[in-house]
Amino acid sequence: MKLIRILHQDVPRYGRVEGDTIHLLTGAIETGFSETQEMLPLSDAVILPPTSPTKIVAVGLNYRDHAEEFGEPIPAVPKIFLKPSTAVIPHGADILLPPMAGQVDFEAELAVVIARTCQGIQPDQAADYLLGYTCLNDVTARDLQRQDGQWTRAKGFDTFAPVGPVVETACDPSCLDIQLVQNGVVRQHSNTRHFIFPIPKLVAFISQVMTLLPGDIITTGTPSGVGPLSPGDRVEVRIDGVGTLTNGVRKARPISS
């Protein structure tokens, strides 16, 4: 099932996407959903991020080729960091290039949405805690990442976590083709079978560090081929069986002193 979150009569609602139609649902991530008789065309929907997470837990260097691309050793345990919830934007919104950043890169990623409170689990339990899978662009100010030596500022700007448009609840995440397409040109292309750490291990590892709450997102790393964004770009994260996340790019307005 493909779940979508939309603004319906000024209220966030979940729906099930079937072709060009949204079947509206009642319920919530943590309690489950029930279908109603309400429907509307997908083309008329105001699409929201698929969840409102308390946090995005991101995984660095989870594809072997991306670690090699940056001259980094293959990690022995997952390298995790946080992106703030304020970085989240939906499908169709613009990524804003901040004045203090010189180079802002795209990073196509498969993301996991947590369904229920998850703490201290084992890998074989992970599937019981997942709502499904979605697309995420882990936008990164590359020059600031190198300058700071850590990743909070580089990864945390407003609009630096485009996510969506849907959550696929029934797919095998272990072998999914993933692409980043910039202005019609494929820049990244890999498959999740090249993960260093598979999703069950990631979920379990993170749950032993911090409690994951319903709606939280784990984003699972990017393959090689990351590159810079420019104003006017159209960038797409395409994941087979999951969907396509599309965003524009423009300069942010300077913050007045």
C-alpha positions as CSV (number, residue, x, y, z in Angstrom):
1,M,0.0,0.0,0.0
2,K,1.2,3.5,-0.8
3,L,0.3,5.9,2.0
4,I,0.2,9.7,1.3
5,R,-0.3,12.6,3.7
6,I,-2.2,15.5,2.4
7,L,-3.9,18.7,3.5
8,H,-7.6,18.1,3.2
9,Q,-10.0,20.8,4.2
10,D,-7.1,22.5,6.2
11,V,-6.5,19.3,8.2
12,P,-3.6,16.8,7.6
13,R,-5.1,13.5,6.5
14,Y,-3.6,10.2,5.3
15,G,-4.8,8.4,2.2
16,R,-4.1,5.3,0.1
17,V,-2.9,6.0,-3.4
18,E,-4.4,3.8,-6.1
19,G,-3.5,5.0,-9.6
20,D,-4.6,8.6,-9.9
21,T,-7.0,8.5,-6.9
22,I,-6.5,9.0,-3.2
23,H,-8.8,6.9,-0.9
24,L,-8.9,8.9,2.4
25,L,-8.2,7.1,5.7
26,T,-8.9,7.6,9.3
27,G,-6.4,6.7,12.1
28,A,-2.8,7.4,12.8
29,I,0.6,5.8,12.3
30,E,0.8,4.3,15.8
31,T,-2.8,2.9,15.8
32,G,-3.3,1.9,12.2
33,F,-5.6,3.1,9.5
34,S,-9.1,2.4,8.3
35,E,-10.4,3.3,4.9
36,T,-13.4,5.7,4.4
37,Q,-15.6,6.2,1.4
38,E,-14.0,9.6,0.7
39,M,-11.9,9.9,-2.5
40,L,-10.2,12.7,-4.4
41,P,-8.0,13.0,-7.5
42,L,-4.3,12.8,-6.7
43,S,-3.8,15.8,-9.0
44,D,-5.9,18.0,-6.7
45,A,-4.1,17.1,-3.5
46,V,-1.8,19.4,-1.5
47,I,0.9,16.9,-0.6
48,L,2.6,17.1,2.8
49,P,5.7,15.3,4.1
50,P,4.6,11.7,4.7
51,T,5.2,12.2,8.5
52,S,6.0,14.9,11.0
53,P,9.0,13.3,12.7
54,T,10.5,14.3,16.0
55,K,13.9,13.5,14.4
56,I,15.6,12.2,11.3
57,V,18.4,9.7,12.1
58,A,20.7,9.6,9.2
59,V,23.4,7.0,8.3
60,G,26.7,8.1,6.8
61,L,28.8,5.9,4.5
62,N,26.4,3.0,4.1
63,Y,27.3,2.2,0.5
64,R,30.8,0.8,0.0
65,D,31.3,2.9,-3.2
66,H,30.3,6.2,-1.5
67,A,32.9,5.5,1.3
68,E,35.5,4.9,-1.3
69,E,34.4,8.0,-3.2
70,F,35.3,10.1,-0.2
71,G,38.4,8.1,0.7
72,E,36.9,6.9,4.0
73,P,37.4,3.5,5.5
74,I,34.5,1.1,5.6
75,P,32.9,1.7,9.0
76,A,32.8,-1.1,11.6
77,V,29.6,0.2,13.1
78,P,27.0,2.6,11.5
79,K,28.0,6.2,11.5
80,I,24.8,8.1,12.6
81,F,23.9,11.7,12.9
82,L,20.7,13.8,13.2
83,K,18.9,16.1,10.9
84,P,16.4,18.4,12.5
85,S,12.7,18.1,11.9
86,T,12.7,21.7,10.6
87,A,14.7,20.6,7.6
88,V,11.8,18.6,6.3
89,I,9.9,19.7,3.1
90,P,7.5,17.8,0.9
91,H,7.5,16.6,-2.7
92,G,7.2,19.6,-4.9
93,A,8.7,22.2,-2.5
94,D,12.0,24.0,-3.3
95,I,15.3,23.3,-1.7
96,L,16.8,26.7,-0.6
97,L,20.5,27.3,-1.1
98,P,21.7,29.2,2.0
99,P,24.0,32.3,1.5
100,M,26.7,30.9,3.9
101,A,27.1,27.7,1.8
102,G,29.3,27.6,-1.2
103,Q,28.5,24.1,-2.5
104,V,25.3,22.3,-1.7
105,D,25.0,18.6,-2.8
106,F,22.2,16.2,-3.5
107,E,22.2,12.8,-1.9
108,A,19.5,10.2,-2.9
109,E,18.5,7.9,-0.1
110,L,16.0,5.3,0.9
111,A,14.3,6.3,4.1
112,V,12.5,4.2,6.7
113,V,9.4,5.4,8.7
114,I,8.9,4.1,12.2
115,A,5.4,2.9,13.1
116,R,5.6,2.5,16.9
117,T,7.9,3.3,19.8
118,C,11.1,1.4,19.3
119,Q,13.8,0.9,22.0
120,G,16.5,-1.6,22.5
121,I,15.3,-4.1,19.9
122,Q,17.2,-6.9,18.0
123,P,17.5,-7.0,14.1
124,D,15.0,-9.8,13.8
125,Q,12.4,-7.6,15.5
126,A,12.9,-4.6,13.3
127,A,10.1,-5.3,10.8
128,D,7.5,-5.2,13.5
129,Y,8.3,-1.5,14.2
130,L,8.3,-0.2,10.6
131,L,5.5,1.6,8.7
132,G,7.3,1.5,5.4
133,Y,9.8,3.1,3.0
134,T,10.0,6.5,1.3
135,C,12.4,8.7,-0.7
136,L,14.7,11.3,0.9
137,N,17.3,13.7,-0.4
138,D,19.9,14.2,2.3
139,V,20.9,17.7,1.1
140,T,24.4,18.7,2.3
141,A,26.5,21.9,2.3
142,R,29.6,20.1,1.4
143,D,32.1,23.0,2.0
144,L,30.7,23.5,5.5
145,Q,30.9,19.8,6.2
146,R,34.6,19.9,5.4
147,Q,35.1,23.2,7.3
148,D,33.3,22.1,10.5
149,G,34.6,18.6,10.7
150,Q,31.1,17.5,11.9
151,W,27.8,17.5,10.1
152,T,25.2,19.4,12.1
153,R,25.4,22.7,10.2
154,A,26.0,21.2,6.8
155,K,23.0,18.8,7.1
156,G,20.6,20.9,9.2
157,F,19.5,23.9,7.1
158,D,15.8,24.5,6.5
159,T,14.7,22.6,3.4
160,F,17.7,20.1,3.6
161,A,15.4,17.1,4.1
162,P,13.0,16.7,1.2
163,V,11.0,13.5,1.8
164,G,8.1,11.6,0.2
165,P,5.8,11.7,-1.6
166,V,4.5,8.3,-0.3
167,V,5.3,5.6,2.1
168,E,5.3,2.2,0.6
169,T,4.3,-0.3,3.2
170,A,4.9,-3.5,1.3
171,C,8.2,-3.9,-0.5
172,D,11.5,-5.7,0.0
173,P,14.1,-3.0,0.9
174,S,17.1,-5.3,0.4
175,C,17.2,-5.0,-3.4
176,L,15.8,-1.7,-4.7
177,D,17.3,0.4,-7.5
178,I,17.9,4.0,-6.5
179,Q,18.7,7.0,-8.7
180,L,19.2,10.7,-8.4
181,V,18.2,12.5,-11.6
182,Q,19.2,16.2,-12.0
183,N,17.5,18.1,-14.9
184,G,16.9,14.8,-16.7
185,V,20.4,13.4,-16.3
186,V,21.1,10.4,-14.0
187,R,23.8,11.4,-11.5
188,Q,23.5,8.6,-9.0
189,H,22.5,5.0,-9.7
190,S,22.9,2.0,-7.3
191,N,20.9,-0.6,-5.5
192,T,20.2,-1.2,-1.8
193,R,21.8,-4.6,-2.1
194,H,25.1,-2.7,-1.8
195,F,24.3,-1.5,1.8
196,I,27.1,-2.1,4.3
197,F,24.5,-2.3,7.1
198,P,21.1,-3.7,6.1
199,I,18.0,-2.0,7.5
200,P,17.2,-4.4,10.3
201,K,20.7,-3.9,11.7
202,L,20.4,-0.1,11.4
203,V,17.1,0.0,13.2
204,A,18.3,-2.2,16.0
205,F,21.6,-0.3,16.4
206,I,19.9,3.1,16.5
207,S,17.2,1.8,18.9
208,Q,19.9,0.9,21.4
209,V,21.2,4.5,21.3
210,M,17.9,6.4,21.3
211,T,14.2,5.8,21.5
212,L,12.5,5.9,18.1
213,L,9.0,7.4,18.1
214,P,6.1,6.9,15.7
215,G,6.7,8.9,12.6
216,D,10.5,9.2,13.1
217,I,12.6,8.7,10.0
218,I,15.8,6.7,9.5
219,T,17.5,7.6,6.2
220,T,19.9,4.9,5.1
221,G,22.8,6.5,3.3
222,T,23.6,7.5,-0.3
223,P,25.6,5.8,-3.1
224,S,28.4,7.3,-5.0
225,G,27.9,10.2,-7.5
226,V,26.8,13.0,-5.2
227,G,27.2,16.4,-6.7
228,P,26.3,20.1,-6.5
229,L,22.9,21.8,-6.9
230,S,22.3,25.0,-8.7
231,P,19.4,27.5,-8.7
232,G,16.8,26.4,-11.2
233,D,17.6,22.7,-10.9
234,R,14.9,20.0,-10.8
235,V,16.1,17.0,-8.8
236,E,14.4,13.6,-8.5
237,V,15.1,10.8,-6.1
238,R,13.7,7.7,-7.9
239,I,13.4,4.4,-6.0
240,D,11.9,1.4,-7.8
241,G,8.8,0.1,-6.0
242,V,8.7,3.2,-3.7
243,G,8.2,6.3,-5.8
244,T,9.7,9.5,-7.1
245,L,10.5,12.6,-5.0
246,T,10.8,15.8,-7.0
247,N,12.0,19.2,-5.8
248,G,13.1,22.5,-7.4
249,V,16.1,24.5,-6.2
250,R,16.5,28.2,-5.7
251,K,18.6,30.6,-3.6
252,A,17.5,31.5,-0.1
253,R,17.0,35.2,0.7
254,P,19.8,36.6,2.8
255,I,18.9,37.0,6.4
256,S,19.0,40.7,7.3
257,S,21.0,41.8,10.3
